Amino acid sequence: MALQMKCKVVLIGDYAVGKTSLIQRFVFDVFRDTYLTTIGVKVTKKDVTVALAKENAEVSLLLWDIAGDDGFSKVSPEYMRGAAGGIMVGDVTRPETVRNMQHHVAAMRAVCPEAEFVFALNKSDIADSNSIRIDDVVAQFTGAMSSVHENWFVTSAKENSNVDALFTYLASKIIHKVNL
């Protein structure tokens, strides 16, 4: 029998960075161009399989889509409490949202110091049309967040670019930490 685990994962970021779109693409394989503001929190579940050395693990991800805000301090610590992992989301076409990810990490670390993190530099599909070079955004991000190492992905919910990789990588980090 495979190892089974449920874990809470929160998606945090400024408003309109694509948190809901990433979840909808990952869970339902859909993308909608219309923007609907998340109010409060919405929880969605998806099961993933993670390969371990001796067996596979079945991980139920409880994905908490937390309402974004232009003030990172307004994210309620109650929404983050008990999270095993967090996905910090920034919009590559709005550099301030990428810079704000370090504030989101600090806020979550205060509540869940043991949580695993990954970072999504989202909306790569529209960067070129806005004369934004992804390489420049990545360089600024990795320079400001020197501790992230391989824990970041350039994503596009619209083009389904690196969406599954983002979520499964985090699930793998969480299960390997627990299974040590």
C-alpha positions in Angstrom: 0.0 0.0 0.0 1.3 3.4 -0.9 2.0 6.1 1.6 -1.0 8.5 1.8 -0.9 12.1 3.0 -3.1 15.1 3.0 -1.5 18.5 3.1 -2.6 22.1 3.0 -1.0 24.3 0.4 -1.7 28.0 0.3 -1.3 30.2 -2.8 -0.3 33.8 -1.8 0.4 36.8 -3.9 -0.8 40.3 -4.8 -4.2 40.7 -6.5 -4.5 39.6 -10.1 -1.2 37.6 -10.3 -3.0 34.4 -11.4 -3.4 32.3 -8.3 -6.9 31.2 -9.2 -5.9 30.6 -12.8 -3.0 28.4 -11.8 -5.3 26.3 -9.6 -8.0 26.0 -12.2 -5.4 24.9 -14.8 -3.8 22.4 -12.4 -7.0 20.9 -11.0 -9.5 21.2 -13.9 -7.2 21.8 -16.9 -9.1 25.0 -17.9 -8.1 28.6 -18.4 -10.5 31.5 -18.4 -9.6 35.0 -19.7 -12.1 36.7 -17.5 -10.8 38.1 -14.1 -12.9 37.2 -11.1 -11.6 38.5 -7.7 -11.3 35.9 -5.0 -13.0 36.9 -1.9 -11.6 35.4 1.3 -10.4 31.9 0.5 -11.5 29.1 -1.8 -10.3 25.5 -1.2 -9.8 23.0 -4.0 -8.5 19.5 -3.8 -6.3 17.5 -6.2 -4.5 14.2 -5.6 -1.0 13.7 -7.0 1.4 10.7 -6.9 5.0 11.3 -5.8 7.7 8.8 -6.4 9.7 7.8 -3.3 12.7 5.5 -3.2 10.8 2.3 -2.2 7.2 3.2 -3.1 4.9 5.9 -4.3 3.1 8.4 -2.1 -0.5 9.5 -2.8 -0.7 13.2 -1.7 -4.0 15.0 -1.5 -3.3 18.7 -2.0 -5.8 21.0 -0.3 -5.2 24.1 -2.3 -6.1 27.3 -0.5 -6.6 30.2 -3.0 -6.2 33.2 -0.7 -7.5 36.5 -1.8 -4.8 38.8 -3.1 -4.3 42.4 -2.0 -2.1 45.2 -2.9 -1.1 45.3 0.7 0.7 42.1 1.6 0.2 42.6 5.3 -3.6 42.1 4.9 -3.3 38.3 4.3 -4.8 36.8 7.3 -2.4 34.5 9.3 -5.4 32.3 10.1 -5.6 31.3 6.4 -2.0 30.2 6.5 -2.0 28.3 9.8 -1.3 24.6 9.4 0.0 24.8 5.9 2.6 22.3 4.9 3.5 24.4 1.8 3.1 27.6 0.1 3.2 28.8 -3.5 4.2 32.5 -3.8 2.9 33.9 -7.0 4.0 37.0 -8.8 3.1 38.5 -12.2 6.1 39.0 -14.4 4.4 41.9 -16.1 4.1 43.7 -12.8 7.6 43.7 -11.2 6.3 45.0 -7.8 4.3 41.8 -7.4 7.5 39.7 -7.8 9.3 41.9 -5.3 6.4 41.5 -2.8 6.9 37.8 -2.8 9.6 38.1 -0.2 7.1 39.9 2.1 4.6 37.1 1.6 7.3 34.5 2.5 8.2 36.4 5.7 4.5 36.6 6.7 4.0 32.9 6.1 7.2 31.9 7.8 6.0 33.8 10.9 3.0 31.5 11.0 4.4 28.2 9.5 8.1 28.2 10.0 8.5 24.6 8.7 6.4 25.0 5.5 8.0 24.3 2.2 7.9 27.0 -0.5 8.0 27.4 -4.3 7.7 30.5 -6.4 5.7 31.1 -9.5 6.8 33.9 -11.9 3.4 33.8 -13.7 1.9 35.2 -16.9 5.0 34.5 -19.0 2.7 34.3 -22.0 2.1 38.0 -22.0 5.5 39.2 -21.0 6.7 39.7 -24.6 3.6 41.6 -25.6 4.4 44.1 -22.8 8.1 44.4 -23.8 9.2 42.6 -20.6 12.1 40.2 -20.9 11.6 37.1 -18.7 15.3 36.8 -18.3 15.5 40.2 -16.7 12.6 39.4 -14.3 14.2 36.1 -13.3 17.6 37.8 -12.7 16.0 40.5 -10.5 14.0 37.8 -8.7 16.9 35.5 -8.0 19.1 38.4 -7.0 16.6 39.6 -4.4 15.7 36.0 -3.3 19.1 34.4 -3.2 17.8 31.6 -1.0 15.3 30.2 -3.5 17.7 28.1 -5.5 15.7 25.7 -7.7 12.4 26.5 -6.0 11.0 28.8 -8.7 9.2 28.3 -12.0 8.3 30.6 -14.8 4.6 29.7 -15.4 1.7 30.5 -17.6 -1.7 29.2 -16.7 -3.0 30.2 -20.1 -0.4 28.2 -22.0 -0.2 25.5 -19.3 3.5 26.1 -19.0 5.2 24.6 -15.9 1.8 24.4 -14.0 1.9 20.7 -13.2 5.6 20.9 -12.5 5.1 23.7 -10.0 2.5 21.8 -7.9 4.1 18.4 -8.1 7.5 19.8 -7.2 6.0 21.3 -4.0 4.2 18.0 -3.2 7.4 16.2 -3.6 9.3 18.6 -1.3 6.6 18.2 1.3 6.4 14.4 1.2 10.2 13.9 1.1 10.5 16.2 4.2 7.9 14.1 6.1 9.3 10.8 4.8 12.9 11.3 5.9 
